Amino acid sequence: MMLFDIQFGQRLLRSVAFLLKFICLFLPTTTLDASEKIVQLNVVFLMQEPEVSPALSNLDPVIRREGVFGARLGVEDNNTTGRFTRQEFLLTEIILSQSDDIIAEFRKQIKQNNTLFVVNLSASGLSEIAALPESKGTLLFDISTRSDALRNQFCHKNTLHMLPSRAMRSDALAQYMLKRSWRKWLLIIGPDEQDRHYATAIKRSAKRFGMKIVAEKSWTSTHDSRRTAQSEVPVLTQEEDYDVVVVADEKGLFGEYLAYRTWWPRPVIGTQGLVALAWHRTHEQWGAVQLQNRFMDISGRPMGERDYAAWLALRAIGESATRTGSADSSLIGSYILSDAFAVAGFKGKKLSFRKWNGQLRQPVLLAAPRSMVAVAPLEGFLHPIDELDSLGFDASEIACESN
């Protein structure tokens, strides 16, 4: 038995050695030429600290500078490949306060010949810098907004959106509800403008997939939801019948208190309950656990949506720079929007961008707080070109007046 183990080990070592020699035969000789100049690509991570909303619970950690660690991990991955392609990726991190001037800082970076930006800004802040005349030679990777308007009538040619739009998220939920035959929805809308935008996306998806919104309610309570939910939620949800409660509460002011308090025993979906996300800490399929663990090692916390979006933005830049052999943002952007581009995102499919509005087409995760439930698009939801385009606005639905 010992002799067999030794012989097996020797054969294994010989096989590994042969494989390494075989791989080296196919490495471009230029990667081994130490005298060749290394091309540097500097990516600017530009963020403005958001206003901190009131905490729903003391159990929820306040995550500051979300996206920075994802960008750092993306640079690390790019430089792993860059050792062979003679490319070096650098990251400049700029974190602004609410009182700082975004436009002045953006212009300063452009004067320093920086043209690749990973941007964590509000929808209005992103729109402001994207519309500047100076930004025409830049490429902006938006890792924070969900706005359908920025992907439709107010889109910009130089902006690529890494997160799913509200329409993509609501379509993902609608596909799952249709699979479950939960067609009757009670919609509860919060008081903020973002809640109304999300509700608009929900109504569009309901119409698209043949759902019925049996009633539409507004959450108007100004009291502490933790104290009043037990009495107010049953009254608010006292409708004749519905299959699910759909909540539009993007700031998380009351949505968590709907579950187990509704008039009928019904599941909650939308911005709380079953939610549609680009990334979730319980996602482990397709090798995702490896990315989750690596992120945890450098940050000490689970990877969030913006972290994932920032990592993926850097990976998209790295993939395009490797394929084109260029550091020019215009060439990188052209390749990213071409049919040849694809990037792996640990979601079971190659990811690419929609040419008509710069939206990253990607599977959307449907998750409960502590478990993965499904991944959309679900089986049976087809599209003539790409099944991922069954989520969100298709090319024929877009009124994109690109700037």
Secondary structure, DSSP 8 states (H G I E B T S, - for coil): -HHHHHHHHHHHHHHHHHHHHHHHHHS-GGGG-TTS--EEEEEEEEEE-------S-TTS----STTHHHHHHHHHHHHHHHHHHTEEEEEEEEEE-TTS-HHHHHHHHHHTT--EEEEE--HHHHHHHHTSGGGGG-EEEE-S---SGGGTTT--TTEEE-S--HHHHHHHHHHHHHHHT--EEEEEE-SSHHHHHHHHHHHHHHHHTT-EEEEEEE----S-HHHHHHHHHHHHT--S--SEEEEE-TT-SSGGGSTTTSSS---EEESSSEEEES--TT--GGGHHHHHHHHHHHHSS---HHHHHHHHHHHHHHHHHHHHT---HHHHHHHHTSTT--EE-SSSSEEEE-TTT-BEE--EEEEETTEEEEEES-TT---SS-GGGGSS--GGG------
